[in-house]
Each structure stands twice: as C-alpha cells, then as structure tokens.
Amino acid sequence: MMREAFGLITGLGSGALWGVNNFLFAIGYSVLITAVPMPDFALFPLVGAAVNDVFAAVALLFWYGMRGRLSGFFPQWKQRQGRAILAAALLGGPVGQACYALGVIWAGPSYALVITASYPILGCLMANIFLHQPMKRPMWLGTLFVACGAVLVGYLPAQAEVSFWGILASVVAACCWAMEIVLATWGMQEIEPAAAITLREVISGSVLTVLAATVLVLNSIPMLPVLSGVAVSQVLWLAGAVAGFSYLLDYQANHLLGCARGMATNATYIIWGVALNVLFADASIRSFEWLGCLLVFVGVLLVAYGFEGGEK
C-alpha cells in the first residue's frame, strides 16, 4: 500500500513538474526565437528537445554527484538491463523526437499531435504483451480518455499539407515513446530509476544536440546565434532542470506502479499546463480545452483506481 501511494505521488509530481517545464520553456523559447528567427516551425521540436535534454542531463548529473553516487554509476551499464535503458534512451530521445519533427514538417502539428498522443495506449498494450502487466477494462478506458484529452488540449488547426510520410513518421514517434517506457520499466528491475533516467538524458541530450546542429547547418542557420540565445535565456536552463526531475519522478512512478498508471499520472501535466497559463499568462481557455482537462482527470482516476476492479 505504501509503495502504491508513493508511486501515485511521484507520478502526479512528475506531471506537475512537466507542466511547469512546458510553461517555462515557452517563455524561454520566445527569447531564443527573437534572437534567432527560425524559418521553419518544424525546427522547434528538434532544437527544443535538444536544449531541454541537455539541461536535464546537467541537472541530473549534478544531483547524482551531490549524492556521492557517481562512482557506481557506470558499472551498472555492463548488465543486460543497462543495454535496455540505452535502447530506451535512443528510441525515446533522438529517434522519437526526430520522427515527431518530421511528422510536423510533412503532416502538420495537428496531425502529429493527434497521432503521437496515442503513445500511452500503445505503451499499455506493449506492457501487457511484453511485461505481462495486467490491464483491467477501467484502465483501458481511462488511458483512452487521457489520450483524447491530450488531443483536445493541444489541438491546432492544420497548417500543412498532409502526406503519407508525415503520418508514418508520427506513428513511428508514438511507437518509440511507448517502447521507451516498456524498455525502461524492464531495465529498472535491476537498475535504480535515478541511474536509468540520468543515463537516458545524457545519451538523449548528446545525440539530439548533434542531430539538431546538423539540421540547423543544413538549413543555413548559424550556430553561434543559437548558442548565444540559449546562453542568455536562463529560463531555458531552469526549464531543462525541471524537466530532468520530472523525468526522474516519471521513471520512478513507472517502476513502482507499472506503465499504465505511471503514464496516466504523468499525463496530469496537461491540466497543470492549462492552469499555469491561465494563472500567469492570462490565457483564455477554449471550451474543448476544458473538456480535454476533464477527460484527463477522469482518465487518471480510472487508471489509478481501476487496477483491482473490473474484468481483464
């Protein structure tokens, strides 16, 4: 019971911190884009993910070092579970983010969002098949509610011509993010969540930085202004650090609760994001955003408390 309660608290905490990250990153990115106008909206997901993961990795490494645990950090990766975490890092970070960026380019942000929002459902399905984690009917329904709520809150009108390749890239991104959770959850059977997420962010931040730099060069965007923009936007640093600890709590929740309830509690970031924008950015909320938040809330309740009840 204590394990379950702690898992729910960490999952909800990860959602709260991710909501704060999104809010801070939007502020920091506005500074960056003013200093370095990017000609293509689709560059944002890739560059943004690289910046976020680099500062998340720095924060986690510093925190890990302050605990005096760095000496035992690297030997863990000789285990088979360590290689699973490595694969999770590559799938969830560089591969998933690159495919999402391609989905935005070729299908538009609206279609990319709708498709990738299905990753909790895919993650639950994969966890049920590969990890034999039980899923009751209320949990499936709750996961569907969470995915639909994410679509309603984040929906944007179509801004690009839809292509088959854009749809395919978005599907691959959703599969990568789902498989990341499954691989990481399996790997954390032997490796502590703190070590797992630290490695994940170090690998993801490094590879995404190289990938983003390559894309910027190919688009003839000078690297120095980009680096200068990141350097002067301390809000981006804070956003990345917050993201690191959100990831830490998310991995901990998946380790304690299983994939379904871990992903569902993390999805409360949607509600936090809307609340922060209303409170501090004077944003107005559309009616379907209210509906989206309600669906997420109900979905989280169904997943969190539907574990024991119902039929499989």
C-alpha angles and dihedrals in degrees: 000000000000090000091052094047091049090048092052091048093050091046092051089044091054089053092050093050092046089053089052090047092054091049094048094042092054089055094046094045091054087061092047095048091049091055095041114025108207114212094211125054089208092068089070098074092052099041091041093051091049093051092044095049095045093056091041089055092049092051094047094046090050091048091046091050093048088057090055092239102119094097090065095039103089101041089065092069093068088075123090089245089057090060089051090056089049090053090046090052093052094045097044096040121032100012097041095042093045091051091047090052090050089049090055091048098047103030104022129249094278096059092039090054095047093050098042091047086072092070094099089057091048090046092053091048092050092046090051092051103037104026097031091229109166119244121194124200094256089054093052090049092047092050089051090051091051092051093048091047091053090053093050095048096045100036118132127182113264110273102176141044110270117239134183091241091054091052091047093049090051091050090051090050091052091049092049094052091047093049091047091062093047094048093044092049090051092046092051090065085085104014123064115247093239092058092043096054093042091056090044093055095043092052096040094046093049097047094041091051091054091045094047091047090052092050092048092050091048088052090050093244111148113239097215096067090048092052091045091051091051091046095055096044103081089173088070090055091052092045091054093048090050089049090054093057091042088056089047092055091043093055090045091052093049089049093051102035106025127248100292099054093034093056093041095053091046089054089071084087084087091064092043091050093054092045093051092049091051094046101041108017099040089234120170118229122225118224094249090053088059088050091049092053090048091051091050091049094049091043093053091050091050093049095042096049102025094075096097101032134068131029127298 
